[in-house]
């Protein structure tokens, strides 16, 4: 029942950004909160139940603050603002967006966009070793890369070292032509992409040529001591426990380490433990080491990716419960069988 309304005065430019193409964002706001939004005499009028109207107003005010700063209003921002308001977590979007890590080569600001990402960035600032764990699209590698480049430009570290295990993602790639660098480049392409976007190809090539930026497979880390460096280990779920131990014991003075991974996307043989899983069990509680668990709520890629991640999480949870139930039934069956055998022995 539409028994309450609020009138918002907002600049026309902000309105155009906030409403989105063909009013897509405002239509989503109306659906999620069960309100109607109209523009009349240059003002936005929200009608509906008072509680929902006030929530919709809060979201629009947050988005107006972002627009006033000159930021683009993206679908992810709208979705996250609505989700946070539904959970009654208040004015978090505008507060988070005030912190800029750096700018891309095109001038676009790189910022944490969710509470999980903000906690991740804070953990990187305040700890020597940080594990960023979570599904695809949560910005684990990209934010770590932005932090590394910022520290490098501010001369907090002397070089950046980026590494990941060179393991095939389920496919047999066979023989790759070219020299050694050409063979490992396909495995490291996601790291190159982030570097090009934030630093620019020319600056990256110059620093790499001077040895100030190194992108290499994890196997190349053995036997080294890495001082005064920002070190990022990507796709850590594909390390073995021995590789993870080897990597973590390379850390030297003045260095900072970020380890990123998604335990649900292992490409290791079925019977092999992941070094990331073992590290999570072994290193918890050690001062200077932080673990940040990002979730599907922190996905900042296309909104469909968030839905895909959530659907897989629900499916995997169901499968785990089903498997646990089957194991319990098997154990009960064995117990009954053993009891029957014992009774038969006593009768004899």
Secondary structure, 3 states (H helix, E strand, C coil): CCCEEEEEECCHHHHHHHHCHHHHHHHHHHHHHCCEEEEECCEEEEEECHHHHHHHHHHHHHHHHHHHCCCCCCHHHHHHHHHHHHCCCCCHHHHHHCCCCEECCCCCEECCCCHHHHHHHHHHHHCCEEEEECCCCCCHHHHHHHHHHHHHHCCCCCEEEEEECCCCCCCCCCCCCCCHHHHHHHHHHHHHHHHHHHHCHHHHHHHHHCCCEEEEEHHHHCCCCECCEEEEEECHHHCCHHHHHHHHCCECCCCEEEEEECCCCCCCCCCCCCHHHHHHHHCCCCCCEEEEECCHHHCCCCHHHHHHHHHHHHHHHHHHHHHHHHHHHHHHHHHHHHHHHHHHHHHC
